[in-house]
Amino acid sequence: MIREHVTIHRGTATGTGVTRVGDDCLIMANSHVAHDCALGNSVIIVNNVVMGGHVTIGDHARIMGAAALHQFVRIGRAALVGGVCGVEADVIPYGSVLGNRARLVGLHWIWLKRNGVQAEEVHRLRRAFRALYPRAMEEQSMAFSQRMASVRTEYGDEPKVAEILAFIEAPSHRGLVRVAGGGAVSIESDGV
């Protein structure tokens, strides 16, 4: 569904040549989908969202009102971009970003719960996320690549964790969005 005053630019000869919007998407009023963007299935784009060219948005992602996505940014599957966020780097699958300059604040728990992800899988995903983005300063001193290796060993058999790791390792024009508080992650109680 495409609402009032939405603009969607076609692909360019120097890009992919295609701008793609998946099935069952909702693009609300005054939003802009730039050239060569690729939106997955069941993506919701709320009012006044703007994106630069070559943005990729995974299935089931939610982009809240007045967010701005820099060109070449990748938004992972089922990620949540908060309202009025300036997103300058990639957002991991199931990640949740907030702030004037988007910062990773946790996982998109609401989507996980509403889509039937079992409690034990949510807990393992939370533990893997905390191992990648620890709150304790002494754990943050470990290099990110070492934390990734540790998470792969401990939780790599979990499909959602494997998806996050693969996303992080995939080629990127923009790098990863930074964690809120310079490394500290605020993870709200998910009630599971």
C-alpha positions as CSV (number, residue, x, y, z in Angstrom):
1,M,0.0,0.0,0.0
2,I,1.4,3.3,-1.0
3,R,-0.1,6.4,0.7
4,E,-0.4,10.0,-0.3
5,H,2.5,12.0,-1.7
6,V,5.0,9.1,-1.7
7,T,7.8,9.3,-4.2
8,I,9.5,6.2,-5.5
9,H,12.4,6.7,-8.0
10,R,13.3,4.1,-10.6
11,G,16.7,2.5,-10.7
12,T,19.6,4.1,-12.5
13,A,21.8,2.9,-15.3
14,T,24.9,3.3,-13.0
15,G,23.2,1.5,-10.1
16,T,21.3,-1.8,-10.1
17,G,18.8,-0.5,-12.6
18,V,15.9,-1.5,-10.4
19,T,14.1,0.0,-7.4
20,R,12.3,-2.9,-5.7
21,V,9.4,-2.8,-3.2
22,G,8.5,-6.3,-1.8
23,D,5.1,-7.8,-1.2
24,D,2.8,-6.6,1.6
25,C,4.7,-3.3,2.3
26,L,3.1,-0.2,3.7
27,I,4.7,3.1,2.7
28,M,2.9,6.0,4.5
29,A,2.4,9.6,3.5
30,N,5.2,11.9,2.3
31,S,7.9,9.2,2.3
32,H,10.6,8.9,-0.3
33,V,12.1,5.7,-1.7
34,A,15.2,6.7,-3.7
35,H,16.7,5.1,-6.8
36,D,18.1,1.6,-6.6
37,C,16.6,0.9,-3.2
38,A,15.4,-2.6,-2.3
39,L,12.7,-3.1,0.3
40,G,11.9,-6.6,1.4
41,N,8.5,-8.1,2.1
42,S,6.2,-6.7,4.9
43,V,8.2,-3.6,5.5
44,I,6.5,-0.6,7.1
45,I,7.7,2.8,6.3
46,V,6.0,5.5,8.5
47,N,5.2,9.1,7.4
48,N,8.0,11.4,6.2
49,V,10.7,8.8,6.0
50,V,13.4,9.6,3.4
51,M,16.1,7.4,2.1
52,G,19.1,7.9,-0.1
53,G,19.9,5.7,-3.1
54,H,20.9,2.1,-2.8
55,V,19.3,1.5,0.6
56,T,18.5,-2.1,1.4
57,I,15.8,-2.9,3.9
58,G,15.2,-6.5,5.0
59,D,11.8,-8.3,5.4
60,H,9.6,-7.2,8.3
61,A,11.7,-4.1,9.1
62,R,9.9,-1.1,10.7
63,I,11.1,2.5,9.9
64,M,9.3,5.0,12.1
65,G,8.3,8.5,11.2
66,A,10.7,11.2,9.9
67,A,13.7,8.8,9.9
68,A,16.4,9.6,7.3
69,L,18.5,6.7,5.9
70,H,21.8,7.6,4.3
71,Q,22.6,6.1,0.9
72,F,23.9,2.6,0.8
73,V,22.7,1.8,4.3
74,R,21.5,-1.8,5.0
75,I,18.7,-2.3,7.5
76,G,18.5,-6.0,8.6
77,R,15.5,-8.2,8.7
78,A,12.9,-7.3,11.4
79,A,15.0,-4.3,12.6
80,L,13.3,-1.2,14.1
81,V,14.5,2.3,13.3
82,G,13.0,4.8,15.8
83,G,11.3,8.0,14.7
84,V,13.4,11.0,13.7
85,C,16.6,8.9,13.5
86,G,19.4,9.8,11.2
87,V,20.8,6.4,10.1
88,E,24.3,6.7,8.8
89,A,25.4,3.0,9.1
90,D,24.0,-0.5,8.9
91,V,21.5,-1.9,11.4
92,I,21.8,-5.5,12.3
93,P,18.9,-7.9,11.9
94,Y,16.4,-7.7,14.8
95,G,18.3,-4.6,16.0
96,S,16.6,-1.5,17.4
97,V,18.1,1.9,16.9
98,L,17.1,5.3,18.4
99,G,18.4,8.8,18.6
100,N,19.1,11.9,16.5
101,R,22.1,9.9,15.1
102,A,20.9,6.3,15.3
103,R,22.5,4.2,18.0
104,L,21.9,0.5,18.7
105,V,19.9,0.2,21.9
106,G,18.9,-3.4,21.9
107,L,16.9,-5.9,19.9
108,H,13.4,-5.5,18.4
109,W,11.7,-7.6,21.2
110,I,8.2,-6.6,20.2
111,W,8.6,-8.2,16.7
112,L,10.2,-11.3,18.1
113,K,7.3,-11.8,20.6
114,R,4.5,-11.0,18.1
115,N,5.9,-13.4,15.6
116,G,6.0,-16.5,17.7
117,V,9.7,-16.7,18.6
118,Q,9.8,-19.1,21.5
119,A,11.0,-17.8,24.9
120,E,14.1,-20.0,25.0
121,E,15.2,-18.8,21.5
122,V,14.6,-15.1,22.6
123,H,16.8,-15.7,25.7
124,R,19.6,-17.3,23.7
125,L,19.4,-14.4,21.2
126,R,19.6,-11.9,24.1
127,R,22.6,-13.7,25.5
128,A,24.3,-13.6,22.1
129,F,23.5,-10.0,21.7
130,R,24.9,-9.1,25.1
131,A,28.1,-11.1,24.3
132,L,28.5,-9.1,21.1
133,Y,27.6,-5.7,22.8
134,P,28.5,-6.1,26.5
135,R,27.6,-3.5,29.1
136,A,30.5,-4.1,31.4
137,M,33.6,-2.0,30.5
138,E,36.0,-4.9,31.1
139,E,34.2,-7.0,28.5
140,Q,34.2,-4.2,26.0
141,S,38.0,-4.2,26.0
142,M,37.9,-7.4,24.0
143,A,38.1,-6.8,20.3
144,F,34.8,-7.0,18.4
145,S,36.2,-9.8,16.2
146,Q,37.0,-11.8,19.3
147,R,33.5,-11.3,20.6
148,M,32.1,-12.4,17.2
149,A,34.2,-15.6,17.3
150,S,33.0,-16.3,20.9
151,V,29.4,-15.8,19.9
152,R,29.8,-18.0,16.8
153,T,31.2,-20.8,19.0
154,E,28.6,-20.5,21.7
155,Y,25.4,-19.5,19.8
156,G,26.3,-20.0,16.1
157,D,23.8,-22.9,15.7
158,E,20.9,-20.5,16.4
159,P,19.5,-19.4,13.0
160,K,18.8,-15.8,14.1
161,V,22.3,-15.4,15.7
162,A,23.8,-16.9,12.5
163,E,21.8,-14.4,10.5
164,I,23.2,-11.5,12.6
165,L,26.8,-12.7,12.2
166,A,26.4,-13.2,8.5
167,F,25.0,-9.6,8.2
168,I,27.9,-8.2,10.1
169,E,30.5,-10.0,8.0
170,A,28.8,-9.1,4.6
171,P,30.4,-6.3,2.6
172,S,29.2,-2.9,3.6
173,H,29.6,0.7,2.3
174,R,28.7,2.2,5.6
175,G,29.9,0.0,8.5
176,L,27.7,-0.8,11.5
177,V,25.7,1.6,13.5
178,R,27.4,2.4,16.9
179,V,26.1,1.2,20.2
180,A,24.3,3.6,22.5
181,G,26.5,5.1,25.1
182,G,29.8,4.3,23.4
183,G,29.5,0.6,24.0
184,A,26.9,0.3,26.8
185,V,23.6,-1.2,25.6
186,S,20.3,-0.5,27.3
187,I,18.3,-3.7,27.1
188,E,14.8,-3.3,28.4
189,S,13.0,-6.2,30.0
190,D,11.3,-8.3,27.4
191,G,8.8,-10.0,29.8
192,V,9.6,-13.4,28.3
